[in-house]
Structure formats: C-alpha cells, structure tokens
Amino acid sequence: MCSVEHQLRELQLIRCFLPPGELFSFVFPPEDTVVWSSLLDALDNGVDGEIELPTKEDFPCSAKFSVRVCGLPVWFEAQVPEGPVQCSDVLARGENISRYQQERWQSIVSESIAEVRDGEFSMYELLSLHLFPRLHEHNDDKHPSTSAGLAPSEIHSHHPEIFHALLTSLHLVSATKRKLMEGWSSELRVTGFAKVGYLGLIYAERETRKENVEEFVKNVKAMNWTKFIRQNVLFGLLFVRPSAVD
C-alpha cells in the first residue's frame, strides 16, 4: 500500500477535477469515512503541514471511494493503487442495470486501464482522461442535444462551447509564476484559478475562443518547469496534464 500522504494527494487531485454534477464519496464504515474526510479537507485547506499524517502501520486501509455523474445509473468504485492501476482497483457499479451492461462497463474499465501510462497519479489519469469521458459520451447518446427539435447550429448559438485547461503539479509556490499567469489571464480574458501549495492546480477556461486557452497553456509551458507538459484534447475540451512541475 502506498503512503497515506500519496493517497490523499491523488484523492485531492481527483476531487478537484470533478466539476459540478459529478460526485465523490468515500466507501468506508462511518468512522473511517470521518477520518479520511477530515484529512482530505485539511489538505484542501492548505494546512497539511500542520497536521500529523498517520503512517501505513497506524492506518493500514487503502483509500476506497466512488465517483459518479448525477443522473446516470452507472458509477465507479475504486481504490488508490500502490503501483500501476489493476482491473481489481476499479469496479463498475450500477443501479437497475442488467448483468450484460455491468460486464460491458467493466470491460471498458479494462480497456481504459491498458491505455494508462505508469505515472505517479495513474488513477487520476484513468478517471479524468478515460472513464469520465466515456460516461459523458454515454449520457449524450441517451439524451441527444437535438431532442427538442433544434438544429445543431441553433443549439450551439444558445450554448457556446467552453474550452478548459487543467494543469496539475507536485507543487506551485513561485510568486513570479503566479504573477505572470495573472497577467496572461487578464490579457487573454481567460478565467480560472490557481491552487498554491502541494498539490498545485492551474485551471483556465473561456467561451468560444479556444485559441486564447491554447495561448495561455503555451505561455505556462514556456516557463521553467522540471518536466515537459503533456497535452490532450478530449471531446472539444482542452485538458493539459503534466508529469510534474515546480
């Protein structure tokens, strides 16, 4: 089992990734849920250096949690792996679904695991870049946007496409980098936030102007990071996930 600190940092990354309408919850007895929730909340509030984290010997259980999209009958239960993600680490669950559907989703989990790189936060990569896009794709197929009789061009005019960029880092502490990002955000009219500390998060978005988000990402990548930032484009949304950054 990996350290409690590593598990908490990956859980923090997963929980920060989830937008409104996507739910995270622990799968534990109530007493263990209280302990894990308090530790994760302390990390979110930036006081992790002020609390004493339990060791693996004192806290032997691995973090088990569920993530789901509101309104969908399928969700995932998972645990933070010690090494590369295994099929036994992620289980597809469902409410009022057939055995065939459950087996199909478990097969999707297995296929997605095969595409995940052996990185430090492999569970986060599996969920954010593979499984949740498949859930949303499934939801869109069941509830197409044209169901009200509008043409795609009319729907697009009523709901402008929003482009997002999410960058993660082992830490973000440099005041110079934060000042530069504030300037680029104002210049490019990109909104978002940066979470300072450990983990570091940088999130940016803008309606309709994908090039502005790409320019912001380009500027961030040009700064002095320890490792090169990998970029992925999924379903019209721009996501950026670095291996590690200062």
N, C-alpha and C positions, 0 to 999 in steps of 0.2 A: 504494500500500500504506500502511495506517495505521501509526503508530509501534509499535515493539516493546513499549513500555510499555502502550499501549492494548490491544494483542493479549493481553498477559499478564494484564491486569486482566479482560478478558472471559473468558479461559480459566479464570482463578481463580473467577470467578462461576459458570461452567458446572460446573466440577468440584465446587465446594461445594454446588451444587444437587442433585447426584446422590445419592440415598440408597443404602444397601446393596443390592447386586444389580444396580446399574447401573454400567457400566464406562466409563472414559475412558482413551484411549491416543493417543499421537502417531502420525501416519502419515508417518514420515521414515526415511531411512537411519539406522543406529545412531548415527553420530557426531553428526548433527543432533538426534536424539532426546535424547541425553545433554545437549546444550547447552540445549535448550528445557526439559527436565525440571528441570535444576538451577536455571534462572532462576525457573521457576514455584514450585519448592519454597522458594526463598529468599523469594519474595513471600508464600507461605503462612506462613512462619515469622516474618514481620514484620521482615525485615532488608533490604527493598528499598531503603531509603535508604542502606544501607551498601555496596551493590554498584553497579558501573558497568554500566548497561544499554547494549547495543550500539545503534548508530544504524541506520536503514534502509540507509544506504550500506554499513556494515560487515556487516550481517546481512540480505541482500536477500530472503530467502524469507519467505512468509507462513506463519503457523501452520496446519498441517493436522493434523486429529485425527479420531478416530472415537468414537462413543458408542453403547452398545448395552445391552440388557436381557438379563441372563443367562437362557439357555434359549430365547430367541427366535431364529429363523433370519434375521431382518431387522435391519439396523442402518444407521446413517448415517455417512458420511464428509463432513467439512465443512472449510472454511477461514474464518478470521475476515475478514469483508468490510471494504473500505475505506469504503464508504458503505452504502446500503440493500442488504439481502440480495438476491442474484440467484439464479435457479434453478441456475446453474452453480456456486454456492458450496456446495450440499448435494446429495450423491448418495446414493440409496437402494441399499444393497448387500444381498446375501442369500446364504445357503448352502443349496443344494439346493432353490431355488425356481424356478418357471417364469418365462419371459420376461414372460408376462402379469402375474404377481404383481409382478415388479420394476417394470414400467411403471405398474402401479396405485399402488405406493408412491411412485414419482417424481411421479405426478400429485397425490398427497396433499401432497407437498412443495410443489409449485407452488401448490396451492390455499391452503396454510397461509401461504406467503410473501405472498400477496395480502392476508392479514389482519393482517400485522405492521406496527406503526407504525414510522415512521422515527425511531428513538430511538438513543441512544448505544450501547446494547448489544443490537442487533437480533437477533444470532444467539442470544444467551441467551434472549430472548423467544420466538423461533421454536421452540427446543428445549423450553423449560420449559412454555410455555403451549399449544403446538400439537402438536408431533410426538411427544413422550413420552406425553402422554395418549392419543394415538391408538394408540401401541404397546401400552400397558397395556389399552386397550379391546379391541384385537385379541386379546391374551393371555387376557383374561377370557372372550371369546366362545369361544375354543378350549378353555378349562379352566373351565367354569362352577362356581361355588361349591356348587351343589346336586347335583353329580355323585355325592356319597356318599349321596344319598337323604334329606338333611336339609331340612326346611322353612326358608325364608329367615329366619323369626323365630328358629329354633333356631341357625342359623349366626351370626346377629347376637349372640345371647346368649353364644356361645362366643368370638367375635372382636369385641370392642367397637370401634366406629368411632372412629378417631383423627383429630382436626382439627388441621391445621397452618397456621401463618402464616410466610411468608418475606418479609423486607423487605431490600432492598439499598440501599446508599448509596454516594456517592462517597467519603465518609469518615465515621468515627464516633470522635470524640475527646473529647467533652464528658463529664467526670466526673459532672456534675449529671444528665445524661440517663441515664447508666448506673445511677446510684443510684436514680433514680425507677423505672426498669424493673425493678430488683431488688425494689423494694417491691411493685410491681404483680404481679410473678411470684409472690411469696410470698403475697400477699393472695388472688389468683385461683387459686392452686395450678396454675400453668402452668409447665411445664419447657421448657428450651431453652438457647440460648447467644447471646452477642453477640460478634462478632469486631471488635475495636477496630483502628482504623488505616484504611488505604486498600487495598482497598475495605472498607466497613463492612457487616457482615451481622448481622441480628437474626432469630433463629429461635425459634418457640414452638409448643408442642403440648400437647394434653390429650385424654384419652379421654372420649368421650360428651358432654362439656359444651361444645358449640360456642359458646354464649353467653359463656363465660369467655375463649375465644380472641378472640372479637369485641370484648369489653370491653378486653382487653389492646391490641388493634390500635387501638381508638378512643382509648385513652389516649396511645399512641405518636403517633398522627396529630395529637393536640391540642397536642403540643409545638411549639416554634418551628423548623419546618423551612423550607428555602428554597423548596421546591415541594410542591404537593399530592400526596398518595399515592393512586395508583390501585389499586382493589381488584378482584380477580377470584375467582369461586368455580368450581371445576372438579371434577366427579365426586365431590362430597361432601367435598372437601378445600379448605380456605380458603388461598389464596395471595394475598399482597399484594406488589405491585411498584411502588416509587416511581420517578419520573423521576430525581430527585436529592435528597439530603438532607444536612444538615450533620452 
